[in-house]
Amino acid sequence: MIDNKKIEFTDLALIEIDRMRDRVREIGYCYGENSEEYLKAVDSFAHVMHKIVVMGGTIWKDSDLSLVCSNNFITYGVVWFGDKNDNEFMPETGEWSVHS
């Protein structure tokens, strides 16, 4: 049996997801697509997007590079954990994770 979950994105959530994707691209351009920084960012981005699809619900922007999601059972956040970056000319690296 297939459980059809509804997913609804606010306009600001879609803009923030584009910004999240752009951050992954920036990290890849600056550090290289084989770098640890890029692989951590791209893997965590794919992981949280998968969680959103599986859990469904309404997704809206929370803060910079972060989202809040809520379905009938749980409210959870997709949170960006940035690494300290002393080089102002390089994008902040880090990873996303899901927290409830």
Backbone as CSV, one residue per row, in Angstrom:
resi,resn,N_x,N_y,N_z,CA_x,CA_y,CA_z,C_x,C_y,C_z
1,MET,0.835,-1.180,0.000,0.000,0.000,0.000,0.876,1.238,0.000
2,ILE,0.547,2.199,-0.822,1.295,3.441,-0.907,0.594,4.492,-0.054
3,ASP,1.360,5.123,0.826,0.847,6.200,1.668,1.190,7.518,0.984
4,ASN,0.181,8.164,0.406,0.419,9.424,-0.286,0.542,10.562,0.715
5,LYS,1.735,11.100,0.827,1.988,12.210,1.728,1.948,13.504,0.939
6,LYS,1.294,14.473,1.504,1.229,15.780,0.882,2.458,16.579,1.301
7,ILE,3.086,17.230,0.337,4.197,18.127,0.622,3.817,19.496,0.080
8,GLU,3.912,20.477,0.951,3.596,21.850,0.555,4.765,22.737,0.948
9,PHE,5.304,23.462,-0.032,6.413,24.380,0.207,5.900,25.813,0.118
10,THR,6.251,26.626,1.094,5.942,28.048,0.971,6.890,28.638,-0.068
11,ASP,6.540,29.809,-0.580,7.405,30.465,-1.559,8.792,30.733,-0.986
12,LEU,8.847,31.184,0.270,10.142,31.467,0.892,10.951,30.195,1.120
13,ALA,10.278,29.081,1.372,10.988,27.807,1.526,11.656,27.418,0.208
14,LEU,10.956,27.596,-0.897,11.542,27.257,-2.200,12.745,28.132,-2.507
15,ILE,12.660,29.399,-2.153,13.800,30.302,-2.334,14.969,29.849,-1.466
16,GLU,14.675,29.455,-0.223,15.739,29.016,0.681,16.361,27.714,0.208
17,ILE,15.573,26.811,-0.355,16.124,25.560,-0.899,17.055,25.873,-2.071
18,ASP,16.698,26.848,-2.894,17.605,27.286,-3.964,18.910,27.818,-3.382
19,ARG,18.834,28.575,-2.296,20.027,29.104,-1.640,20.870,27.964,-1.055
20,MET,20.211,26.952,-0.522,20.917,25.789,0.008,21.671,25.076,-1.125
21,ARG,20.999,24.884,-2.239,21.624,24.241,-3.398,22.792,25.086,-3.916
22,ASP,22.596,26.405,-3.921,23.676,27.302,-4.348,24.885,27.187,-3.426
23,ARG,24.654,27.030,-2.111,25.771,26.881,-1.180,26.564,25.624,-1.495
24,VAL,25.863,24.539,-1.791,26.552,23.297,-2.158,27.406,23.527,-3.402
25,ARG,26.850,24.205,-4.393,27.598,24.482,-5.621,28.824,25.351,-5.341
26,GLU,28.659,26.394,-4.538,29.784,27.280,-4.201,30.912,26.495,-3.535
27,ILE,30.545,25.626,-2.615,31.561,24.820,-1.934,32.290,23.938,-2.946
28,GLY,31.540,23.347,-3.874,32.158,22.515,-4.911,33.088,23.305,-5.806
29,TYR,32.681,24.517,-6.192,33.524,25.358,-7.054,34.801,25.780,-6.334
30,CYS,34.689,26.156,-5.072,35.827,26.711,-4.336,36.758,25.654,-3.766
31,TYR,36.210,24.552,-3.292,37.025,23.533,-2.632,37.277,22.319,-3.521
32,GLY,36.507,22.186,-4.588,36.638,21.043,-5.492,35.585,19.989,-5.190
33,GLU,35.097,19.342,-6.231,34.027,18.355,-6.060,34.494,17.050,-5.434
34,ASN,35.766,16.883,-5.238,36.283,15.707,-4.534,36.719,16.046,-3.113
35,SER,36.513,17.293,-2.709,36.953,17.718,-1.382,36.020,17.182,-0.295
36,GLU,36.579,17.044,0.884,35.788,16.617,2.046,34.660,17.616,2.329
37,GLU,34.955,18.897,2.166,33.952,19.942,2.425,32.744,19.792,1.498
38,TYR,33.025,19.583,0.216,31.934,19.435,-0.754,31.150,18.155,-0.518
39,LEU,31.856,17.048,-0.318,31.164,15.771,-0.131,30.280,15.786,1.105
40,LYS,30.727,16.446,2.173,29.914,16.552,3.384,28.664,17.387,3.120
41,ALA,28.820,18.498,2.414,27.674,19.366,2.138,26.674,18.701,1.194
42,VAL,27.145,18.102,0.115,26.238,17.513,-0.861,25.520,16.293,-0.278
43,ASP,26.230,15.491,0.518,25.612,14.325,1.132,24.543,14.747,2.144
44,SER,24.843,15.738,2.965,23.864,16.164,3.964,22.662,16.841,3.302
45,PHE,22.884,17.591,2.215,21.775,18.217,1.495,20.851,17.146,0.913
46,ALA,21.431,16.133,0.287,20.621,15.033,-0.266,19.859,14.322,0.841
47,HIS,20.505,14.110,1.983,19.869,13.424,3.110,18.653,14.204,3.623
48,VAL,18.798,15.512,3.837,17.667,16.270,4.386,16.544,16.416,3.362
49,MET,16.879,16.528,2.082,15.829,16.604,1.067,15.061,15.284,1.004
50,HIS,15.758,14.168,1.152,15.106,12.857,1.203,14.162,12.783,2.398
51,LYS,14.615,13.249,3.554,13.773,13.237,4.759,12.504,14.050,4.551
52,ILE,12.618,15.215,3.907,11.444,16.045,3.643,10.445,15.288,2.778
53,VAL,10.936,14.630,1.740,10.043,13.885,0.844,9.379,12.734,1.595
54,VAL,10.122,12.027,2.417,9.572,10.888,3.154,8.558,11.338,4.202
55,MET,8.873,12.404,4.922,8.023,12.834,6.033,6.866,13.724,5.590
56,GLY,7.013,14.399,4.472,5.934,15.244,3.970,5.624,16.415,4.875
57,GLY,4.476,17.032,4.650,4.041,18.146,5.470,4.243,19.478,4.793
58,THR,4.185,20.523,5.588,4.389,21.883,5.111,5.799,22.312,5.485
59,ILE,6.482,22.912,4.518,7.865,23.321,4.721,7.939,24.823,4.511
60,TRP,8.576,25.517,5.470,8.764,26.959,5.331,10.165,27.334,5.792
61,LYS,10.577,28.549,5.410,11.901,29.045,5.780,11.926,29.343,7.265
62,ASP,13.019,28.947,7.916,13.228,29.282,9.316,14.235,30.414,9.428
63,SER,15.444,30.170,8.971,16.502,31.173,9.025,17.451,30.896,7.872
64,ASP,18.583,31.565,7.877,19.543,31.411,6.802,19.933,29.948,6.625
65,LEU,19.633,29.388,5.454,19.952,28.014,5.063,19.265,26.960,5.917
66,SER,18.177,27.318,6.593,17.466,26.372,7.453,15.961,26.446,7.217
67,LEU,15.279,25.320,7.464,13.843,25.191,7.224,13.153,24.629,8.459
68,VAL,11.850,24.858,8.547,10.996,24.199,9.530,9.948,23.430,8.747
69,CYS,9.642,22.216,9.199,8.706,21.348,8.506,7.731,20.777,9.535
70,SER,6.487,20.618,9.112,5.494,20.079,10.026,4.496,19.235,9.253
71,ASN,4.234,18.034,9.787,3.181,17.194,9.226,2.166,16.915,10.333
72,ASN,1.304,15.959,10.165,0.270,15.680,11.163,0.817,15.097,12.462
73,PHE,2.067,14.659,12.464,2.602,13.944,13.618,3.780,14.635,14.300
74,ILE,4.547,15.414,13.548,5.800,15.940,14.092,6.162,17.263,13.421
75,THR,6.821,18.099,14.171,7.453,19.295,13.621,8.949,19.089,13.727
76,TYR,9.654,19.344,12.640,11.094,19.113,12.630,11.787,20.240,11.873
77,GLY,13.049,20.390,12.122,13.824,21.425,11.456,14.938,20.836,10.621
78,VAL,15.216,21.502,9.534,16.386,21.221,8.721,17.358,22.354,9.031
79,VAL,18.430,22.023,9.736,19.315,23.030,10.300,20.686,22.986,9.648
80,TRP,21.196,24.171,9.303,22.557,24.307,8.757,23.519,24.510,9.909
81,PHE,24.530,23.654,9.980,25.594,23.787,10.960,26.861,24.178,10.212
82,GLY,27.150,25.461,10.222,28.324,25.964,9.514,29.594,25.763,10.309
83,ASP,30.662,25.502,9.577,31.989,25.391,10.182,32.604,26.786,10.242
84,LYS,33.446,27.010,11.220,34.133,28.291,11.322,35.001,28.475,10.087
85,ASN,34.889,29.648,9.485,35.643,29.946,8.279,36.332,31.293,8.463
86,ASP,37.645,31.287,8.519,38.403,32.521,8.704,38.696,33.236,7.390
87,ASN,38.435,32.584,6.274,38.704,33.183,4.969,37.422,33.800,4.429
88,GLU,37.342,35.111,4.446,36.119,35.799,4.024,35.831,35.652,2.533
89,PHE,36.801,35.165,1.757,36.615,35.027,0.322,36.130,33.630,-0.078
90,MET,36.040,32.728,0.888,35.571,31.371,0.627,34.206,31.191,1.280
91,PRO,33.317,30.410,0.682,32.009,30.197,1.302,32.131,29.382,2.583
92,GLU,31.226,29.657,3.505,31.186,28.871,4.735,30.860,27.424,4.391
93,THR,31.594,26.499,4.941,31.320,25.086,4.740,30.499,24.598,5.928
94,GLY,29.996,23.398,5.850,29.208,22.830,6.929,28.328,21.722,6.406
95,GLU,27.268,21.449,7.184,26.343,20.386,6.783,24.969,20.649,7.377
96,TRP,23.957,20.029,6.772,22.594,20.105,7.250,22.242,18.840,8.014
97,SER,21.331,18.969,8.959,20.785,17.780,9.611,19.338,18.058,10.009
98,VAL,18.620,16.985,10.282,17.203,17.062,10.656,17.092,16.892,12.161
99,HIS,16.325,17.788,12.789,16.125,17.723,14.237,14.654,17.922,14.550
100,SER,14.158,17.156,15.515,12.751,17.326,15.933,12.684,17.751,17.373
